[in-house]
Amino acid sequence: MKRIIPVIIVSILAFACNSTSNFVQISTNYGDIVIELYDETPLHRDNFQKLVKEGFYDDLLFHRVIKEFMIQGGDPESKDAEAGARLGNGGPGYRVPAEFAKSDRCYHKKGALAAAREGDQTNPERLSSGSQFYIVVGRQFQKGELNQMERNKVNQARQRYFNLEALEMMDSIEALRAQGKNHEINQLQQELLAKVDAKIENERGLYYMTEEQKTTYVEQGGTPHLDGAYTVFGQVISGMEVIERISNTETDRSDRPVKDVVMKMKFVKRP
């Protein structure tokens, strides 16, 4: 999402403890939400479990809420924050490597749990915030919208990868241009495009939706434009009505709820 300042990058090692669970209850003044953490994204799963066990999230706020989009929390600076204070820059002092799991369930359908992060310009590796997360509310889409979204993603990815590849070969390209070897430059360009297309095909799941995913976005809704850009590491399994209520609450110009939405978390058994 946005307003996450750069912090120190560290590797999150596997974290195991007897009292953890893949199921976490988020209690709020609007009701309870239960989420399941995905094993397909172990770095995010283990980090979230670690923070829950430490009580890191207790008394923090859902500080950013946008109707038909998402609710976001996990900023430690939100604890006891004054009314109207701008939030969203806090974290635990590290970031988590992106995990774009090759799993059909790790996408931004309604109720998906995902990691917030800085934007691509300051965070090209798409590293996740160490603590801030969001839960998808989203909206329903038409099939045509989803197909166009796929095309846009592929085109943007092709341009991004081509620019990166060309940047690495800029000295060679400039040397050929100085010698007037336009045929060689064109040949090199075609080679780069082929390399880019092969990379996109290898990462197909980041840019293309399965038919099942499209059906879910049409029937249930979500935020498909975020797929392949933000790490999805869990899913709401109960309490979606609570999230809907939070998403409809009154907010200020910074998208912060006028009435604080306070959270507490604990591990629960599989429902």
Contacts in CASP RR format, 6 or more apart in sequence:
PFRMAT RR
TARGET T0000
AUTHOR 0000-0000-0000
METHOD contacts of the structure
MODEL  1
MKRIIPVIIVSILAFACNSTSNFVQISTNYGDIVIELYDETPLHRDNFQK
LVKEGFYDDLLFHRVIKEFMIQGGDPESKDAEAGARLGNGGPGYRVPAEF
AKSDRCYHKKGALAAAREGDQTNPERLSSGSQFYIVVGRQFQKGELNQME
RNKVNQARQRYFNLEALEMMDSIEALRAQGKNHEINQLQQELLAKVDAKI
ENERGLYYMTEEQKTTYVEQGGTPHLDGAYTVFGQVISGMEVIERISNTE
TDRSDRPVKDVVMKMKFVKRP
1 64 0 8 1.000
1 70 0 8 1.000
1 72 0 8 1.000
1 116 0 8 1.000
1 117 0 8 1.000
1 132 0 8 1.000
1 134 0 8 1.000
1 230 0 8 1.000
2 118 0 8 1.000
2 119 0 8 1.000
3 86 0 8 1.000
3 88 0 8 1.000
3 89 0 8 1.000
4 88 0 8 1.000
4 89 0 8 1.000
4 90 0 8 1.000
4 91 0 8 1.000
4 116 0 8 1.000
4 117 0 8 1.000
4 118 0 8 1.000
4 119 0 8 1.000
4 129 0 8 1.000
4 132 0 8 1.000
5 89 0 8 1.000
5 90 0 8 1.000
5 118 0 8 1.000
6 118 0 8 1.000
6 122 0 8 1.000
6 123 0 8 1.000
7 91 0 8 1.000
7 93 0 8 1.000
7 94 0 8 1.000
7 95 0 8 1.000
7 130 0 8 1.000
8 93 0 8 1.000
8 94 0 8 1.000
8 95 0 8 1.000
9 94 0 8 1.000
9 95 0 8 1.000
9 127 0 8 1.000
10 94 0 8 1.000
10 95 0 8 1.000
11 97 0 8 1.000
12 43 0 8 1.000
12 46 0 8 1.000
12 47 0 8 1.000
12 94 0 8 1.000
12 96 0 8 1.000
12 97 0 8 1.000
13 46 0 8 1.000
14 42 0 8 1.000
14 46 0 8 1.000
15 46 0 8 1.000
15 47 0 8 1.000
15 49 0 8 1.000
15 50 0 8 1.000
16 46 0 8 1.000
17 49 0 8 1.000
17 53 0 8 1.000
19 53 0 8 1.000
19 267 0 8 1.000
20 49 0 8 1.000
20 52 0 8 1.000
20 53 0 8 1.000
20 267 0 8 1.000
21 49 0 8 1.000
21 267 0 8 1.000
21 268 0 8 1.000
21 269 0 8 1.000
21 270 0 8 1.000
22 36 0 8 1.000
22 37 0 8 1.000
22 38 0 8 1.000
22 39 0 8 1.000
22 45 0 8 1.000
22 270 0 8 1.000
23 34 0 8 1.000
23 35 0 8 1.000
23 36 0 8 1.000
23 37 0 8 1.000
23 237 0 8 1.000
23 267 0 8 1.000
23 268 0 8 1.000
23 269 0 8 1.000
23 270 0 8 1.000
23 271 0 8 1.000
24 34 0 8 1.000
24 35 0 8 1.000
24 37 0 8 1.000
24 48 0 8 1.000
24 49 0 8 1.000
24 52 0 8 1.000
24 265 0 8 1.000
24 266 0 8 1.000
24 267 0 8 1.000
24 268 0 8 1.000
25 32 0 8 1.000
25 33 0 8 1.000
25 34 0 8 1.000
25 265 0 8 1.000
25 266 0 8 1.000
25 267 0 8 1.000
25 268 0 8 1.000
26 32 0 8 1.000
26 33 0 8 1.000
26 34 0 8 1.000
26 35 0 8 1.000
26 57 0 8 1.000
26 263 0 8 1.000
26 264 0 8 1.000
26 265 0 8 1.000
27 33 0 8 1.000
27 263 0 8 1.000
27 264 0 8 1.000
27 265 0 8 1.000
27 266 0 8 1.000
28 62 0 8 1.000
28 242 0 8 1.000
28 246 0 8 1.000
28 261 0 8 1.000
28 262 0 8 1.000
28 263 0 8 1.000
28 264 0 8 1.000
29 260 0 8 1.000
29 261 0 8 1.000
29 262 0 8 1.000
30 242 0 8 1.000
30 245 0 8 1.000
30 246 0 8 1.000
30 249 0 8 1.000
30 261 0 8 1.000
31 239 0 8 1.000
31 242 0 8 1.000
32 238 0 8 1.000
32 239 0 8 1.000
32 242 0 8 1.000
33 135 0 8 1.000
33 236 0 8 1.000
33 238 0 8 1.000
33 239 0 8 1.000
33 240 0 8 1.000
33 242 0 8 1.000
33 243 0 8 1.000
34 236 0 8 1.000
34 237 0 8 1.000
34 238 0 8 1.000
34 239 0 8 1.000
34 268 0 8 1.000
34 271 0 8 1.000
35 113 0 8 1.000
35 135 0 8 1.000
35 234 0 8 1.000
35 235 0 8 1.000
35 236 0 8 1.000
35 237 0 8 1.000
36 234 0 8 1.000
36 235 0 8 1.000
36 237 0 8 1.000
37 44 0 8 1.000
37 45 0 8 1.000
37 48 0 8 1.000
37 49 0 8 1.000
37 113 0 8 1.000
37 233 0 8 1.000
37 234 0 8 1.000
38 44 0 8 1.000
38 45 0 8 1.000
38 101 0 8 1.000
38 103 0 8 1.000
38 105 0 8 1.000
38 106 0 8 1.000
38 232 0 8 1.000
38 233 0 8 1.000
38 234 0 8 1.000
38 235 0 8 1.000
39 45 0 8 1.000
40 99 0 8 1.000
40 101 0 8 1.000
40 102 0 8 1.000
40 103 0 8 1.000
40 105 0 8 1.000
40 106 0 8 1.000
41 99 0 8 1.000
41 101 0 8 1.000
41 106 0 8 1.000
41 231 0 8 1.000
41 232 0 8 1.000
41 233 0 8 1.000
41 234 0 8 1.000
42 99 0 8 1.000
43 96 0 8 1.000
43 97 0 8 1.000
43 99 0 8 1.000
44 96 0 8 1.000
44 99 0 8 1.000
44 115 0 8 1.000
44 128 0 8 1.000
44 231 0 8 1.000
44 233 0 8 1.000
45 233 0 8 1.000
47 96 0 8 1.000
47 130 0 8 1.000
48 133 0 8 1.000
48 233 0 8 1.000
49 267 0 8 1.000
51 57 0 8 1.000
51 92 0 8 1.000
51 131 0 8 1.000
52 265 0 8 1.000
52 266 0 8 1.000
52 267 0 8 1.000
53 267 0 8 1.000
55 265 0 8 1.000
56 76 0 8 1.000
56 92 0 8 1.000
56 131 0 8 1.000
57 74 0 8 1.000
57 131 0 8 1.000
57 263 0 8 1.000
57 264 0 8 1.000
57 265 0 8 1.000
58 263 0 8 1.000
58 264 0 8 1.000
58 265 0 8 1.000
59 79 0 8 1.000
59 80 0 8 1.000
59 262 0 8 1.000
59 263 0 8 1.000
59 264 0 8 1.000
60 73 0 8 1.000
60 74 0 8 1.000
60 75 0 8 1.000
60 76 0 8 1.000
60 78 0 8 1.000
60 79 0 8 1.000
60 262 0 8 1.000
60 263 0 8 1.000
61 73 0 8 1.000
61 74 0 8 1.000
61 75 0 8 1.000
61 78 0 8 1.000
61 79 0 8 1.000
61 81 0 8 1.000
61 87 0 8 1.000
61 256 0 8 1.000
61 257 0 8 1.000
61 260 0 8 1.000
61 261 0 8 1.000
61 262 0 8 1.000
61 263 0 8 1.000
62 71 0 8 1.000
62 72 0 8 1.000
62 73 0 8 1.000
62 246 0 8 1.000
62 257 0 8 1.000
62 261 0 8 1.000
62 263 0 8 1.000
63 72 0 8 1.000
63 73 0 8 1.000
63 74 0 8 1.000
63 75 0 8 1.000
63 78 0 8 1.000
63 81 0 8 1.000
63 87 0 8 1.000
63 88 0 8 1.000
63 256 0 8 1.000
63 257 0 8 1.000
64 71 0 8 1.000
64 72 0 8 1.000
64 73 0 8 1.000
64 87 0 8 1.000
64 88 0 8 1.000
64 134 0 8 1.000
64 254 0 8 1.000
64 255 0 8 1.000
64 256 0 8 1.000
65 71 0 8 1.000
65 72 0 8 1.000
65 246 0 8 1.000
65 247 0 8 1.000
65 249 0 8 1.000
65 251 0 8 1.000
65 255 0 8 1.000
65 256 0 8 1.000
65 257 0 8 1.000
65 261 0 8 1.000
66 247 0 8 1.000
66 251 0 8 1.000
66 255 0 8 1.000
67 137 0 8 1.000
67 247 0 8 1.000
67 248 0 8 1.000
68 137 0 8 1.000
68 138 0 8 1.000
68 139 0 8 1.000
68 247 0 8 1.000
69 136 0 8 1.000
69 137 0 8 1.000
69 138 0 8 1.000
69 223 0 8 1.000
69 247 0 8 1.000
70 134 0 8 1.000
70 135 0 8 1.000
70 136 0 8 1.000
70 137 0 8 1.000
70 138 0 8 1.000
70 223 0 8 1.000
70 247 0 8 1.000
71 134 0 8 1.000
71 135 0 8 1.000
71 137 0 8 1.000
71 243 0 8 1.000
71 246 0 8 1.000
71 247 0 8 1.000
71 261 0 8 1.000
72 116 0 8 1.000
72 132 0 8 1.000
72 133 0 8 1.000
72 134 0 8 1.000
72 135 0 8 1.000
73 116 0 8 1.000
73 132 0 8 1.000
73 133 0 8 1.000
73 134 0 8 1.000
73 263 0 8 1.000
74 91 0 8 1.000
74 131 0 8 1.000
74 132 0 8 1.000
74 133 0 8 1.000
74 263 0 8 1.000
75 87 0 8 1.000
75 88 0 8 1.000
75 89 0 8 1.000
75 90 0 8 1.000
75 91 0 8 1.000
75 131 0 8 1.000
75 132 0 8 1.000
76 90 0 8 1.000
76 91 0 8 1.000
76 92 0 8 1.000
76 131 0 8 1.000
77 87 0 8 1.000
77 88 0 8 1.000
77 89 0 8 1.000
77 90 0 8 1.000
77 91 0 8 1.000
78 87 0 8 1.000
78 88 0 8 1.000
81 87 0 8 1.000
84 252 0 8 1.000
84 254 0 8 1.000
84 256 0 8 1.000
86 254 0 8 1.000
86 256 0 8 1.000
87 254 0 8 1.000
87 256 0 8 1.000
88 132 0 8 1.000
90 131 0 8 1.000
90 132 0 8 1.000
91 129 0 8 1.000
91 130 0 8 1.000
91 131 0 8 1.000
91 132 0 8 1.000
92 130 0 8 1.000
92 131 0 8 1.000
93 130 0 8 1.000
94 130 0 8 1.000
95 117 0 8 1.000
95 127 0 8 1.000
95 128 0 8 1.000
95 129 0 8 1.000
95 130 0 8 1.000
96 115 0 8 1.000
96 127 0 8 1.000
96 128 0 8 1.000
96 129 0 8 1.000
96 130 0 8 1.000
96 231 0 8 1.000
97 125 0 8 1.000
97 127 0 8 1.000
97 128 0 8 1.000
98 125 0 8 1.000
98 126 0 8 1.000
98 127 0 8 1.000
98 128 0 8 1.000
98 231 0 8 1.000
99 231 0 8 1.000
99 233 0 8 1.000
100 106 0 8 1.000
100 203 0 8 1.000
100 206 0 8 1.000
100 228 0 8 1.000
100 231 0 8 1.000
101 232 0 8 1.000
102 205 0 8 1.000
104 210 0 8 1.000
104 212 0 8 1.000
104 213 0 8 1.000
105 235 0 8 1.000
106 232 0 8 1.000
106 233 0 8 1.000
106 234 0 8 1.000
107 209 0 8 1.000
107 213 0 8 1.000
107 224 0 8 1.000
107 227 0 8 1.000
107 232 0 8 1.000
108 114 0 8 1.000
108 136 0 8 1.000
108 222 0 8 1.000
108 223 0 8 1.000
108 224 0 8 1.000
108 226 0 8 1.000
108 227 0 8 1.000
108 230 0 8 1.000
108 232 0 8 1.000
109 136 0 8 1.000
109 213 0 8 1.000
109 216 0 8 1.000
109 217 0 8 1.000
109 220 0 8 1.000
109 221 0 8 1.000
109 222 0 8 1.000
109 235 0 8 1.000
110 136 0 8 1.000
110 137 0 8 1.000
110 138 0 8 1.000
110 220 0 8 1.000
110 221 0 8 1.000
110 222 0 8 1.000
110 240 0 8 1.000
111 135 0 8 1.000
111 136 0 8 1.000
111 137 0 8 1.000
111 222 0 8 1.000
111 235 0 8 1.000
111 236 0 8 1.000
111 240 0 8 1.000
111 243 0 8 1.000
112 135 0 8 1.000
112 136 0 8 1.000
112 222 0 8 1.000
112 223 0 8 1.000
112 232 0 8 1.000
112 234 0 8 1.000
112 235 0 8 1.000
112 236 0 8 1.000
113 133 0 8 1.000
113 134 0 8 1.000
113 135 0 8 1.000
113 232 0 8 1.000
113 233 0 8 1.000
113 234 0 8 1.000
113 235 0 8 1.000
113 236 0 8 1.000
114 133 0 8 1.000
114 134 0 8 1.000
114 135 0 8 1.000
114 136 0 8 1.000
114 226 0 8 1.000
114 230 0 8 1.000
114 231 0 8 1.000
114 232 0 8 1.000
114 233 0 8 1.000
114 234 0 8 1.000
115 128 0 8 1.000
115 129 0 8 1.000
115 130 0 8 1.000
115 132 0 8 1.000
115 133 0 8 1.000
115 134 0 8 1.000
115 230 0 8 1.000
115 231 0 8 1.000
115 233 0 8 1.000
116 128 0 8 1.000
116 129 0 8 1.000
116 132 0 8 1.000
116 133 0 8 1.000
116 134 0 8 1.000
116 230 0 8 1.000
117 123 0 8 1.000
117 126 0 8 1.000
117 127 0 8 1.000
117 128 0 8 1.000
117 129 0 8 1.000
117 230 0 8 1.000
117 231 0 8 1.000
118 127 0 8 1.000
118 129 0 8 1.000
119 126 0 8 1.000
120 126 0 8 1.000
120 229 0 8 1.000
126 229 0 8 1.000
126 230 0 8 1.000
126 231 0 8 1.000
128 230 0 8 1.000
128 231 0 8 1.000
135 236 0 8 1.000
135 243 0 8 1.000
136 222 0 8 1.000
136 223 0 8 1.000
136 226 0 8 1.000
137 222 0 8 1.000
137 243 0 8 1.000
137 244 0 8 1.000
137 247 0 8 1.000
138 221 0 8 1.000
138 222 0 8 1.000
138 223 0 8 1.000
139 221 0 8 1.000
139 222 0 8 1.000
140 217 0 8 1.000
140 218 0 8 1.000
140 219 0 8 1.000
140 220 0 8 1.000
140 221 0 8 1.000
140 222 0 8 1.000
141 217 0 8 1.000
141 218 0 8 1.000
141 221 0 8 1.000
141 222 0 8 1.000
141 224 0 8 1.000
142 218 0 8 1.000
143 214 0 8 1.000
143 218 0 8 1.000
146 209 0 8 1.000
146 214 0 8 1.000
146 217 0 8 1.000
146 218 0 8 1.000
146 224 0 8 1.000
149 224 0 8 1.000
149 225 0 8 1.000
150 207 0 8 1.000
150 208 0 8 1.000
150 209 0 8 1.000
153 206 0 8 1.000
153 207 0 8 1.000
154 200 0 8 1.000
154 207 0 8 1.000
154 208 0 8 1.000
157 200 0 8 1.000
157 206 0 8 1.000
157 207 0 8 1.000
158 193 0 8 1.000
158 196 0 8 1.000
158 197 0 8 1.000
158 200 0 8 1.000
161 196 0 8 1.000
161 199 0 8 1.000
161 200 0 8 1.000
162 192 0 8 1.000
162 193 0 8 1.000
162 196 0 8 1.000
165 192 0 8 1.000
165 195 0 8 1.000
165 196 0 8 1.000
166 173 0 8 1.000
166 192 0 8 1.000
169 188 0 8 1.000
169 192 0 8 1.000
172 188 0 8 1.000
173 185 0 8 1.000
173 188 0 8 1.000
176 184 0 8 1.000
176 185 0 8 1.000
176 188 0 8 1.000
177 185 0 8 1.000
200 207 0 8 1.000
205 228 0 8 1.000
206 227 0 8 1.000
206 228 0 8 1.000
207 228 0 8 1.000
209 217 0 8 1.000
209 224 0 8 1.000
209 227 0 8 1.000
213 224 0 8 1.000
217 224 0 8 1.000
236 243 0 8 1.000
237 271 0 8 1.000
238 271 0 8 1.000
246 257 0 8 1.000
246 261 0 8 1.000
249 257 0 8 1.000
249 258 0 8 1.000
249 259 0 8 1.000
249 261 0 8 1.000
250 257 0 8 1.000
250 258 0 8 1.000
250 259 0 8 1.000
251 257 0 8 1.000
251 258 0 8 1.000
252 258 0 8 1.000
END
